[in-house]
Amino acid sequence: MIPPRDELSRKELLLAMSGVAWALIVAAFDSTIVSTSMPEVAQALDGKALYAWVGTAYFLASAITILIFGRLGDLYGRKPMMLTSLAIVGIGSVLAGLSQNMLQLIAFRVLQGLGGGMMVATTFTAPADLFPDPRKRVRWMVITSASYAFASGIGPMLGGLVTEALGWRAAFFITPGAAVISFYLTWKYFPRIRPNHASGKRLDWLGAFLLTLTVGAPLAGLELLTAEGTQHLRAWALGLITSGLVAGMLLVPVERRVEMPIFPLRILDSRESILLNLAGLLTGGIMYILIFYLPLLLQDVFGYSPTHAGLLMTPLVAAMPMGSMINAQLVPRQNKPERLLIFGSILLGLGCLLTMTFNATSPTWWVLTVLTTTGIGLGFLLPNFTLFMQMISAQQDVGAASALVQTMRALGSALGTAIVGMLIARMSISLGLQMGLIFCVCLCVIVGWISTQIKMKNVERS
């Protein structure tokens, strides 16, 4: 029998969190490790026209699954979800590495995205199961934030090194190795915490179907509208967008009526929850525009090798733990913790603005400094979106609330990569990315303004 959360020793908590941390390493590798390989992949598979679809398909699949599996974790426990997601991601990555053309690669990236969404939904919420007190949780969340950021940081560099040494296919075989380690640690040490409130109640299948359409159909339609060479599919695109809007309108009355909704609408009752998720949407777009397209600029425009581009990209996400650690120390001491969001948005906006100065002769120290500033800014934003949503939500809804933040981030990622992909396709890599960076700066300003409107309850000093 699993002991209650408050009876677990510090060693047991650390071992349980090690499984969570490794799962987040897998999730980070899954989404970033191929970023520096993609220019070579697109060339090898003759798929430059489908370049943006590789990223968009992954984020679209993630966005569809995060909310559903976040709620299922609330209802049936998070451990089974984590183990299943690790298996899906590992298998999907192996299949992606064996792809013979871009369409196969996109299909297998969709499979990876489904597993990645399930993984993100459960692992970012898992600390709330182990640490009900948010003041304790924010300190332990440094482990998860640092693991995810560190893996995201070395992912592009590792992908570049492996691609140069062994070819692009080998980059896809790194994630399965990490998944095996995470599977063992999670199976062995993470407690099976079984919620009591779901026993005997039917799963909301209709709500899950409508939620999938609401999230996924408009994004797929938008990609069809903006992608190059898809003008003949415009009617299909408009149909998908319309079906998503109709599904969203139907979802609300269905979720109000069922006993155990897949998407409890009460998590959006407060003004703060709406603002936090809107800020998370915009931040997700900024983050993945930078992660997904800066390697393309460094390699195809500036002529850097995959390894060199990966090294230059490392500070963007490797600096996130620095921001997260500082943030974790400051949150318990803040009477108005939302001020940390404002600070993070300022740093992120400054970094995006200075990124526009990069050219083929930019000093290495300048690129590293700018991307470090950007990463620290993200470190002040991303953990707080999740933590604040958990703080204002009931314990029985904490998985759904956390998953909503991650879903909005994934939606922002899909929208951001689709929009910048459209700009690049219609202009050029250099000009399209320059427009994309201007877009990012504008989004940072909006995130900063939203942060000034968020009013969190006072956090007691520890």
VEXDREN-2710 file (C-alpha; in Angstrom, 1 decimal):
% VEXDREN-2710
k/r/px/py/pz
1/MET/0.0/0.0/0.0
2/ILE/1.3/3.5/-0.9
3/PRO/1.8/5.7/2.1
4/PRO/0.1/9.1/2.1
5/ARG/1.9/12.0/0.5
6/ASP/2.8/13.6/3.9
7/GLU/4.3/10.3/5.1
8/LEU/6.8/9.9/2.3
9/SER/10.4/10.5/3.5
10/ARG/12.6/13.1/1.8
11/LYS/14.6/10.3/0.1
12/GLU/11.3/8.8/-1.3
13/LEU/10.2/12.2/-2.5
14/LEU/13.5/12.7/-4.2
15/LEU/13.4/9.3/-5.9
16/ALA/9.8/10.0/-7.0
17/MET/10.7/13.4/-8.4
18/SER/13.7/11.8/-10.2
19/GLY/11.2/9.8/-12.3
20/VAL/9.2/13.0/-13.0
21/ALA/12.4/14.8/-13.9
22/TRP/13.5/12.2/-16.4
23/ALA/10.1/12.1/-18.0
24/LEU/10.4/15.8/-18.6
25/ILE/13.9/15.3/-20.1
26/VAL/12.2/12.9/-22.5
27/ALA/9.5/15.4/-23.3
28/ALA/12.1/18.1/-23.9
29/PHE/14.2/15.9/-26.1
30/ASP/11.1/14.9/-28.0
31/SER/10.3/18.4/-28.9
32/THR/13.7/20.0/-29.4
33/ILE/16.4/17.4/-30.2
34/VAL/15.6/17.4/-33.9
35/SER/15.5/21.2/-34.3
36/THR/19.1/21.4/-35.5
37/SER/18.7/18.3/-37.6
38/MET/15.6/19.5/-39.5
39/PRO/17.4/21.5/-42.2
40/GLU/19.4/18.3/-43.2
41/VAL/16.3/16.1/-42.8
42/ALA/14.3/18.4/-45.2
43/GLN/17.1/18.3/-47.7
44/ALA/17.6/14.5/-47.5
45/LEU/13.9/13.8/-47.8
46/ASP/13.3/16.6/-50.4
47/GLY/10.7/18.2/-48.2
48/LYS/11.5/21.9/-47.7
49/ALA/7.9/22.8/-48.6
50/LEU/6.7/20.7/-45.7
51/TYR/9.3/21.9/-43.2
52/ALA/6.9/23.8/-41.0
53/TRP/4.5/20.9/-40.9
54/VAL/7.0/18.8/-38.9
55/GLY/6.8/21.2/-36.0
56/THR/3.2/22.2/-36.4
57/ALA/2.0/18.5/-36.5
58/TYR/3.9/17.7/-33.3
59/PHE/2.5/20.7/-31.4
60/LEU/-1.0/20.1/-32.8
61/ALA/-1.0/16.5/-31.6
62/SER/0.3/17.7/-28.2
63/ALA/-2.3/20.3/-27.9
64/ILE/-5.1/17.8/-28.5
65/THR/-4.0/15.4/-25.8
66/ILE/-2.8/17.5/-23.0
67/LEU/-6.1/18.6/-21.6
68/ILE/-7.7/15.2/-21.9
69/PHE/-4.9/13.3/-20.2
70/GLY/-4.5/16.0/-17.6
71/ARG/-8.0/15.4/-16.6
72/LEU/-7.7/11.6/-16.8
73/GLY/-4.7/12.0/-14.4
74/ASP/-7.0/13.7/-11.9
75/LEU/-9.6/10.9/-12.2
76/TYR/-7.4/7.8/-12.4
77/GLY/-4.0/8.7/-11.2
78/ARG/-0.9/10.0/-12.9
79/LYS/1.5/7.1/-12.8
80/PRO/-0.2/4.9/-15.5
81/MET/-0.4/8.0/-17.8
82/MET/3.3/8.7/-17.4
83/LEU/4.3/5.1/-18.2
84/THR/2.0/4.9/-21.2
85/SER/3.3/8.2/-22.6
86/LEU/6.9/7.2/-22.3
87/ALA/6.2/4.0/-24.3
88/ILE/4.4/6.0/-27.0
89/VAL/7.1/8.6/-27.3
90/GLY/9.9/6.0/-27.5
91/ILE/8.1/4.0/-30.2
92/GLY/7.2/7.2/-32.2
93/SER/10.8/8.4/-32.1
94/VAL/12.1/5.1/-33.5
95/LEU/9.6/5.2/-36.3
96/ALA/10.4/8.8/-37.1
97/GLY/14.1/7.9/-37.4
98/LEU/13.1/5.2/-40.0
99/SER/11.0/7.6/-42.1
100/GLN/11.5/7.3/-45.9
101/ASN/9.8/10.6/-46.8
102/MET/8.5/13.8/-45.2
103/LEU/4.9/12.6/-45.0
104/GLN/5.9/9.5/-43.0
105/LEU/8.0/11.8/-40.7
106/ILE/5.1/14.1/-40.1
107/ALA/2.8/11.1/-39.3
108/PHE/5.3/9.7/-36.8
109/ARG/5.8/13.2/-35.3
110/VAL/2.1/13.2/-34.8
111/LEU/2.4/10.0/-32.8
112/GLN/5.3/11.5/-30.8
113/GLY/3.1/14.6/-30.2
114/LEU/0.3/12.5/-28.8
115/GLY/2.7/10.8/-26.3
116/GLY/4.4/14.1/-25.6
117/GLY/1.1/15.8/-24.8
118/MET/0.1/13.0/-22.4
119/MET/3.6/13.2/-20.8
120/VAL/3.5/17.0/-20.3
121/ALA/-0.1/16.8/-18.9
122/THR/1.0/14.4/-16.2
123/THR/4.5/15.3/-15.3
124/PHE/4.0/19.0/-14.8
125/THR/1.1/18.2/-12.5
126/ALA/2.8/15.3/-10.6
127/PRO/4.5/17.6/-8.0
128/ALA/1.1/18.8/-6.9
129/ASP/0.3/15.2/-5.9
130/LEU/3.4/15.0/-3.8
131/PHE/3.5/18.6/-2.4
132/PRO/0.0/20.0/-1.7
133/ASP/1.6/23.2/-0.1
134/PRO/2.5/25.5/-3.0
135/ARG/5.3/27.1/-1.0
136/LYS/7.1/23.8/-0.7
137/ARG/6.1/22.8/-4.2
138/VAL/7.7/25.8/-5.9
139/ARG/11.1/24.8/-4.4
140/TRP/10.8/21.2/-5.6
141/MET/9.5/22.4/-9.0
142/VAL/12.9/23.7/-9.6
143/ILE/13.9/20.1/-10.3
144/THR/11.3/19.7/-13.0
145/SER/11.9/23.2/-14.5
146/ALA/15.7/22.7/-14.5
147/SER/15.4/19.2/-16.0
148/TYR/13.1/20.3/-18.8
149/ALA/15.1/23.4/-19.5
150/PHE/18.5/21.7/-19.3
151/ALA/17.3/18.9/-21.6
152/SER/15.8/21.5/-24.0
153/GLY/19.1/23.3/-23.9
154/ILE/21.4/20.4/-24.7
155/GLY/18.8/18.9/-27.1
156/PRO/19.7/21.1/-30.1
157/MET/23.4/20.8/-29.5
158/LEU/23.2/17.0/-29.0
159/GLY/21.0/16.7/-32.1
160/GLY/23.5/18.7/-34.1
161/LEU/26.5/16.6/-32.8
162/VAL/24.8/13.3/-33.5
163/THR/23.6/14.5/-36.9
164/GLU/27.1/15.5/-38.0
165/ALA/28.7/12.3/-36.6
166/LEU/26.1/9.7/-37.5
167/GLY/23.5/11.3/-39.7
168/TRP/20.1/12.8/-39.1
169/ARG/18.4/9.5/-38.4
170/ALA/20.5/8.8/-35.4
171/ALA/19.2/12.0/-33.7
172/PHE/15.8/10.3/-33.4
173/PHE/17.2/7.4/-31.4
174/ILE/18.4/9.5/-28.5
175/THR/14.9/10.0/-27.0
176/PRO/14.1/6.3/-26.7
177/GLY/17.2/5.7/-24.5
178/ALA/16.1/8.4/-22.1
179/ALA/12.6/7.0/-22.2
180/VAL/13.8/3.6/-20.9
181/ILE/15.5/5.3/-17.9
182/SER/12.5/7.4/-17.1
183/PHE/10.1/4.4/-17.4
184/TYR/12.2/2.4/-14.9
185/LEU/12.4/5.3/-12.4
186/THR/8.7/6.1/-12.6
187/TRP/7.6/2.5/-12.4
188/LYS/9.9/1.8/-9.4
189/TYR/9.6/5.0/-7.3
190/PHE/6.6/7.1/-8.2
191/PRO/3.7/6.3/-5.8
192/ARG/0.4/5.1/-7.3
193/ILE/-2.0/7.7/-5.8
194/ARG/-5.5/6.7/-6.6
195/PRO/-8.1/9.5/-6.5
196/ASN/-11.3/8.6/-4.7
197/HIS/-13.7/11.0/-6.4
198/ALA/-13.8/9.1/-9.8
199/SER/-14.9/5.7/-8.6
200/GLY/-18.0/4.4/-10.2
201/LYS/-18.4/7.4/-12.5
202/ARG/-18.6/7.2/-16.3
203/LEU/-15.9/8.8/-18.4
204/ASP/-17.0/11.8/-20.4
205/TRP/-16.4/10.4/-23.9
206/LEU/-18.6/13.0/-25.7
207/GLY/-16.7/15.8/-23.9
208/ALA/-13.4/14.3/-24.9
209/PHE/-14.4/14.1/-28.6
210/LEU/-15.7/17.6/-28.6
211/LEU/-12.6/18.9/-26.8
212/THR/-10.4/17.2/-29.4
213/LEU/-12.3/18.9/-32.2
214/THR/-12.4/22.3/-30.4
215/VAL/-8.6/22.3/-30.0
216/GLY/-7.4/20.4/-33.0
217/ALA/-9.7/21.3/-35.9
218/PRO/-9.1/25.1/-36.0
219/LEU/-5.3/24.6/-35.8
220/ALA/-5.3/22.1/-38.6
221/GLY/-7.5/24.4/-40.7
222/LEU/-5.2/27.4/-40.0
223/GLU/-2.1/25.4/-41.1
224/LEU/-3.9/24.5/-44.3
225/LEU/-4.8/28.1/-45.0
226/THR/-1.2/29.4/-44.4
227/ALA/0.9/26.6/-45.7
228/GLU/2.5/26.9/-49.2
229/GLY/0.9/25.0/-52.0
230/THR/-2.4/24.2/-50.2
231/GLN/-4.7/26.8/-52.0
232/HIS/-6.8/23.9/-53.4
233/LEU/-7.5/22.8/-49.8
234/ARG/-8.9/26.2/-48.7
235/ALA/-12.5/24.8/-48.5
236/TRP/-11.3/22.0/-46.3
237/ALA/-9.4/24.5/-44.1
238/LEU/-12.5/26.7/-43.6
239/GLY/-14.6/23.6/-42.9
240/LEU/-12.1/22.5/-40.1
241/ILE/-12.1/25.9/-38.5
242/THR/-15.9/26.0/-38.6
243/SER/-16.2/22.5/-37.1
244/GLY/-13.9/23.5/-34.3
245/LEU/-16.0/26.6/-33.4
246/VAL/-19.2/24.5/-33.5
247/ALA/-17.6/21.8/-31.3
248/GLY/-16.5/24.5/-28.8
249/MET/-20.1/25.9/-28.6
250/LEU/-21.5/22.3/-28.0
251/LEU/-18.8/21.5/-25.5
252/VAL/-19.9/24.1/-22.9
253/PRO/-23.5/22.8/-22.3
254/VAL/-22.2/19.2/-22.4
255/GLU/-19.6/19.8/-19.7
256/ARG/-22.1/21.7/-17.5
257/ARG/-24.4/18.7/-17.6
258/VAL/-22.2/15.7/-17.0
259/GLU/-21.3/14.5/-13.6
260/MET/-17.5/14.2/-14.2
261/PRO/-16.6/16.5/-17.1
262/ILE/-13.4/16.0/-19.0
263/PHE/-13.0/19.7/-19.0
264/PRO/-14.4/21.2/-15.8
265/LEU/-15.4/24.8/-16.8
266/ARG/-15.0/26.0/-13.2
267/ILE/-11.3/26.2/-13.7
268/LEU/-12.0/29.3/-15.9
269/ASP/-14.3/31.0/-13.4
270/SER/-11.7/33.5/-12.2
271/ARG/-10.4/36.4/-14.2
272/GLU/-6.8/35.4/-13.2
273/SER/-7.1/31.9/-14.8
274/ILE/-8.2/33.4/-18.1
275/LEU/-5.3/35.9/-18.1
276/LEU/-2.7/33.3/-17.1
277/ASN/-3.8/31.0/-19.9
278/LEU/-3.8/33.8/-22.4
279/ALA/-0.3/34.8/-21.4
280/GLY/0.8/31.1/-21.6
281/LEU/-0.6/30.9/-25.2
282/LEU/1.5/33.9/-26.3
283/THR/4.6/32.8/-24.4
284/GLY/4.4/29.4/-26.0
285/GLY/4.4/31.0/-29.5
286/ILE/7.4/33.1/-28.7
287/MET/9.4/30.3/-27.2
288/TYR/9.0/27.8/-30.1
289/ILE/9.4/30.4/-32.8
290/LEU/12.8/31.0/-31.4
291/ILE/13.6/27.3/-30.8
292/PHE/12.3/26.0/-34.1
293/TYR/13.4/28.7/-36.5
294/LEU/16.6/30.2/-35.1
295/PRO/18.6/27.0/-36.1
296/LEU/17.3/27.5/-39.6
297/LEU/18.6/31.1/-39.7
298/LEU/22.0/30.0/-38.2
299/GLN/22.5/27.2/-40.7
300/ASP/20.8/28.1/-43.9
301/VAL/21.4/31.9/-43.8
302/PHE/24.6/32.3/-41.8
303/GLY/26.2/29.0/-42.9
304/TYR/26.9/27.5/-39.5
305/SER/27.3/23.7/-39.0
306/PRO/24.6/21.9/-37.1
307/THR/27.0/21.5/-34.1
308/HIS/27.9/25.2/-34.1
309/ALA/24.2/26.2/-34.4
310/GLY/23.3/23.8/-31.5
311/LEU/26.0/25.3/-29.3
312/LEU/24.8/28.8/-30.0
313/MET/21.2/27.8/-29.3
314/THR/22.0/26.1/-25.9
315/PRO/21.8/29.2/-23.7
316/LEU/18.2/30.0/-24.9
317/VAL/16.9/27.1/-22.9
318/ALA/19.8/26.2/-20.7
319/ALA/19.3/29.6/-19.0
320/MET/15.8/28.7/-18.0
321/PRO/16.9/26.8/-14.9
322/MET/18.7/29.9/-13.7
323/GLY/15.5/31.9/-14.0
324/SER/13.5/29.1/-12.4
325/MET/15.8/28.8/-9.5
326/ILE/15.8/32.5/-8.8
327/ASN/12.1/32.5/-9.2
328/ALA/11.6/29.6/-6.8
329/GLN/13.5/31.6/-4.1
330/LEU/11.5/34.7/-4.7
331/VAL/7.9/33.4/-5.0
332/PRO/7.5/32.5/-1.3
333/ARG/8.8/35.9/-0.3
334/GLN/6.4/37.9/-2.5
335/ASN/3.2/39.5/-1.4
336/LYS/2.5/40.1/-5.0
337/PRO/4.1/37.2/-6.9
338/GLU/2.6/38.3/-10.2
339/ARG/5.4/41.0/-10.3
340/LEU/7.8/38.1/-11.3
341/LEU/5.7/37.6/-14.5
342/ILE/6.2/41.3/-15.4
343/PHE/10.0/41.0/-14.8
344/GLY/10.1/37.8/-17.0
345/SER/8.2/39.4/-19.8
346/ILE/10.6/42.4/-19.8
347/LEU/13.7/40.1/-20.1
348/LEU/12.1/38.0/-22.8
349/GLY/11.1/41.0/-24.8
350/LEU/14.6/42.5/-24.5
351/GLY/16.1/39.2/-25.7
352/CYS/13.8/39.0/-28.7
353/LEU/14.5/42.6/-29.6
354/LEU/18.3/42.1/-29.4
355/THR/18.0/38.8/-31.4
356/MET/17.1/40.9/-34.4
357/THR/20.7/42.3/-34.4
358/PHE/22.2/38.8/-35.2
359/ASN/24.1/38.5/-38.5
360/ALA/26.8/36.2/-39.9
361/THR/29.5/38.2/-38.3
362/SER/28.0/38.6/-34.8
363/PRO/30.5/37.8/-32.0
364/THR/29.8/34.5/-30.3
365/TRP/29.7/36.2/-26.9
366/TRP/26.9/38.5/-28.1
367/VAL/24.7/35.7/-29.4
368/LEU/25.2/33.7/-26.1
369/THR/24.5/36.8/-23.9
370/VAL/21.3/37.7/-25.8
371/LEU/20.0/34.1/-25.8
372/THR/20.9/33.7/-22.1
373/THR/18.8/36.8/-21.3
374/THR/15.9/35.4/-23.3
375/GLY/16.1/32.0/-21.5
376/ILE/16.2/33.6/-18.0
377/GLY/13.0/35.6/-19.0
378/LEU/11.3/32.3/-19.9
379/GLY/12.4/30.8/-16.6
380/PHE/10.5/33.5/-14.7
381/LEU/7.3/33.0/-16.8
382/LEU/6.8/29.3/-17.6
383/PRO/6.9/27.8/-14.0
384/ASN/4.7/30.6/-12.6
385/PHE/1.9/30.0/-15.2
386/THR/1.6/26.5/-13.9
387/LEU/2.1/27.2/-10.2
388/PHE/-0.4/30.1/-10.2
389/MET/-3.1/28.0/-11.9
390/GLN/-2.5/25.3/-9.3
391/MET/-2.8/27.8/-6.5
392/ILE/-6.2/29.2/-7.6
393/SER/-7.7/25.7/-8.5
394/ALA/-9.3/23.1/-6.3
395/GLN/-7.1/20.0/-5.6
396/GLN/-9.5/17.8/-7.6
397/ASP/-9.0/20.0/-10.6
398/VAL/-5.3/20.6/-10.4
399/GLY/-4.5/18.3/-13.2
400/ALA/-7.0/19.9/-15.6
401/ALA/-5.9/23.4/-14.5
402/SER/-2.2/22.6/-15.1
403/ALA/-3.0/20.8/-18.4
404/LEU/-4.9/23.8/-19.6
405/VAL/-1.8/26.0/-19.2
406/GLN/0.3/23.4/-21.1
407/THR/-2.4/23.1/-23.8
408/MET/-2.4/26.9/-24.3
409/ARG/1.4/26.8/-24.6
410/ALA/1.2/24.0/-27.2
411/LEU/-1.5/26.0/-29.1
412/GLY/0.7/29.0/-29.0
413/SER/3.6/26.9/-30.3
414/ALA/1.6/25.5/-33.2
415/LEU/0.2/29.0/-34.1
416/GLY/3.6/30.6/-33.8
417/THR/5.4/28.0/-35.9
418/ALA/2.6/28.1/-38.5
419/ILE/2.6/31.9/-38.8
420/VAL/6.4/32.2/-39.1
421/GLY/6.5/29.2/-41.5
422/MET/4.0/31.1/-43.7
423/LEU/6.1/34.2/-43.6
424/ILE/9.3/32.3/-44.6
425/ALA/7.5/30.5/-47.4
426/ARG/6.2/33.7/-48.9
427/MET/9.3/35.8/-48.3
428/SER/12.7/34.3/-47.4
429/ILE/14.2/32.7/-44.4
430/SER/16.0/35.9/-43.4
431/LEU/13.1/38.3/-44.0
432/GLY/10.5/35.9/-42.7
433/LEU/12.4/35.4/-39.4
434/GLN/13.0/39.1/-39.1
435/MET/9.2/39.6/-39.3
436/GLY/8.7/36.8/-36.9
437/LEU/11.0/38.4/-34.3
438/ILE/9.1/41.7/-34.6
439/PHE/6.0/39.6/-33.9
440/CYS/7.7/38.1/-30.8
441/VAL/8.6/41.5/-29.4
442/CYS/5.0/42.6/-29.8
443/LEU/3.7/39.5/-28.1
444/CYS/6.2/40.1/-25.2
445/VAL/4.7/43.6/-24.7
446/ILE/1.2/42.0/-24.6
447/VAL/2.3/39.4/-22.1
448/GLY/3.8/42.1/-19.9
449/TRP/0.6/44.1/-20.0
450/ILE/-1.5/41.0/-19.2
451/SER/0.8/40.3/-16.2
452/THR/0.0/43.7/-14.8
453/GLN/-3.7/42.8/-14.8
454/ILE/-3.2/39.5/-12.8
455/LYS/-3.8/39.8/-9.1
456/MET/-2.8/36.8/-7.1
457/LYS/-3.6/36.2/-3.5
458/ASN/-0.8/37.0/-1.1
459/VAL/1.7/34.3/-0.6
460/GLU/2.6/33.9/3.1
461/ARG/6.2/34.3/3.9
462/SER/7.9/31.0/4.9
END
